[in-house]
Amino acid sequence: MMKIEKHFKNKPYLHNSFFLDNTFNKIKIGIKENYYESILNKIKTINNTSLEIPMDYKKNEIDLNVNISKISKDLIYKIFNTYLKQDILHKNKGDIEGFAKELRNSYAKADETFFGWCQDEKEVLPSSIIHHEIDKQCKNYNIAIPNESKRSIFFYIANRADIKLNNGAAQSTIIQQLVDIPDVVEAVNKLGISNDCHLKYDFYCFLAENIYNDLLKNEQKVNFFKIKDAIKIIIEKKAQEENNKTKDNIFYPKYAFNL
């Protein structure tokens, strides 16, 4: 009988380079494709795997492309790993069937949690991007807007872009988990933005927007560029009102955005 210790000796549990399907097949626990694996399959179908970095995120003249497919895979592995119990390997070490059962149950629970995260992140990521852009433009124009105005911007964009948003969601897991992925760290260093926290965060958002549209958005893709441009125009208008000491009853610019 195959020993669990021998099979997993010197192998990090679900490391980024660890292919779940190969290991599961070897111990024959018979896990069928689930939501996590369907996301991995989506990564395989990404058409433009080489993503060019625009000048907006550079402090030098370097031409740089990143492998967005590889970054996406590393990110998804990393997030899914957080939902799996690490101590599963300490149970039933001499019983392959018992271990397989526990691993199957643990994997199924993790997949259910991962599915829930994906559904939440569909709202959280764009909401986080919008929060960041509002704060960024307010800083650029040296104004502050009340929470009521922020909620109005969220309502406007949600309706114009036909997406679900949560104005109470400020932190995106995708953005947070990108920061120490090796390819991302390498890109940050090459772009010369390691010590610029604002530009570096903008770069993380840029990567997250592309990953979001490739993996989580099943319907029409979200045009983050147009959304951010609309926010800039709205904040610029509010700044002009403050400078001119005037108030327009119409909160938004007097033409419709095609988001």
N, C-alpha and C positions, 0 to 999 in steps of 0.2 A: 504493500500500500504506500502511496506517495506521502511523504511527510510534509506537513505545512511549513515547518522550519526550513527544510531544504528548498522548497519551492520558492519561498519568499526571502531566502538568505541574501543579504546585501542589496535588497530591492526596496527603495523608498515607496511607501504605500501611496499609490495614486499620484506620483510625481508628475510634473509636466510632460515628461517624455514617456510616461507609463500608459500603454494602450490597454484600456479596460477590456475590450472585446477579446484580445489575444489571451490575456490571463484567464478571463472567465471561461473561455472555450477549453483551456488546458485542464481546468479543474471541473469542467462539465456541470456547471450549476444551472445552465439553461435559462439565462435571462434574455427575454425578448427585447426588441428595440423599444425604447421609451423616449420621453421628451428630451432628456439630456443627449441621447444618441442622435435624435432627430436634429438637434442644434448642431452637433458635430458634422452631420451630413450636409447641413446648410453651408457650413464653412467650406466644404469641398467644392461647392457650386459657385463660390464667389468668382465672378468673372475677372474683375480688375484687381488682381492680388497685389500689384505694385502700386502703392498710393504715393503720389507726388506731394511733397510738403510745400505749401505756398510761402511766399516771402513774408507774409504776416507773422509767421512763427519762427523767423530766423534773425540772428544777430550777425550773420556773416553771409558771404555770397555763395556758399556751398549749394550744389544741386543734390538733393537728397530724396530718395524714395524709401518707403518702408514696406515690408511684406505684411499687409493688413490681414491676410489669411492666417499667417503664423501667429501674429499678435492676438487675433480673435481666439484661436485655438488655445493658446497659453492662458488667456483670460478666462475662458469658459472652464478649462480644467481647474484653474485656481479657485474659482467661485464654487464649483461643484464640490471640490475637496472639502470646503468648509462645512458642508452639510453631511459628510460621512464621519462616522465615529472612528477615531484612530485606535481605540482599544479593542476593536473587533479581533485583531490578530492575537490577542492574549487569551482568547477563549477557544476551547475545543481543539487545542493544537494537535492532538493525536487522533482526531476524529474528522476525517475529510468530509463526511456527510453532514456532521453537525456544524462544521465550519461553513460549508457551502450554504446551509440553511440560514445561518446567522448573517452571512454576507449578502445573501439574496434579500433578506428582510431589511437589512440596513440600507442596501442600495435602493430598494423600492421606496423606503421612507425618504431617503435623500432626494430621489427623483421627484417625489411629490412636492417636497419643499422647494426644490429647484424650479419646478413648474410655477409655483406660487410666486417665487422671486421674479421670474420672467414676466409674469402678468403685472406685477407691481412696477417693475422697472420700465415697462412700456409708458407709464405715466410719470414716474419719478425722473427718468433721464431728461426728457424734454423740459420738464418743470424746473429741474436744476439748471439747465442751460439758460432758460428764460430768466430765472432769478439772477444768475451771474451776469447776464447781459444788461439787465435793468440796472444793477448796482454799478457795473462798469460804465455805462453811459451817463448815469447820474454823477459819477465821479468826474468823467470827462467834461461835463457841462457845469460842474460845481453846483448842483442843486440836490435837494432832497424831496422825495415825493411821499405822501402818506400811504399807509397800507391799503386804504380804499382805492387809491389810484393804481396800485400794483394789482389788486384784485381785478380792476377793470381791464387792465392790459391782458391778464390771463384769460378773462372771459372773452375778450375780443379775439385773441389769437386762437383759442380753442374753437370758436365758432368759424373763424375765417379759414383756419387750416384743417378743420374737421378732425381734431385729435382730442383725446381725453387728457386733462391736466389736473394737477393737484398743487394749488398755490401754497400749501403747507409743507410740501416736500422740497427740501433744499439740498440734500446730500444724495448723490448717485453712487451706488456701489461700483458700477462700471468705472467711473472716473477715479474713485478711491483705489481700486484694485489695479489700475493701469500703471501706477507710479513706479513699482519695482519690477515690472516685467523686463527681462534683460534687453530685448530689442528696443523697448521704449526708452530705457535708461541710456542705451547707446545713442539713440537718435537725439535725445536731449543734449547729451555732451557734444555731439557733432554740430548741432545747431547753435551752440554757444549760449544756451539759455539756462544753464544749470543754476545760476545765481539770481535769476530773474523769476521770482515766484509768480508774478502776474502773467507773464508771457508763457511760462511753463504750464500754468493751469489752462490757459487758452489752448495750448497745444494738446493737452489731455482731452479737453472738450472736443477739439477737432477730430481726434482719433475716435472718441466715444460716439460722436455723431455718425461716423461712417460704419462703425460696428453695429450701432443701433439699427440703422436702415438695412444692413445686410442680414442681421440675425433675428431681430425681435419684431420688425415691422412687416407683417404679412400682406398688408394692404398697400395703398399708395405710399411711397416714401415721403418722409417729412423733409421739407426744404428749409433746413436750419438757416441757410444764408438769407433767405427772404424774411424769415421770422426776425432775425437779428437786425436786418435792415429796417424793418417796420418799427422795432423797438427804438432804434436810433432816431428815426424821424419823429416818433411820439415824444421822446424825451427832449429832443431839440426844440420841438414846438412848445413844450412846457417851460423850457429855459427862456425862450423868447418872450413868453407871457410874463414871466417873473421879471425879466429885464425891463420890459415896457410897462410893467405894472398894470397889465390888462388881463382880463380873464375871458376866455372864449367858452361859451356854453357847450360847444362840441369838443369833447375830450380828444378825439382822434383827428388826424388830418382830413381835409375835406375831399379826399378821394379814396376809393377802395383799393386795398391791397389784394393782389392775387397770390395768396400764400399757398 
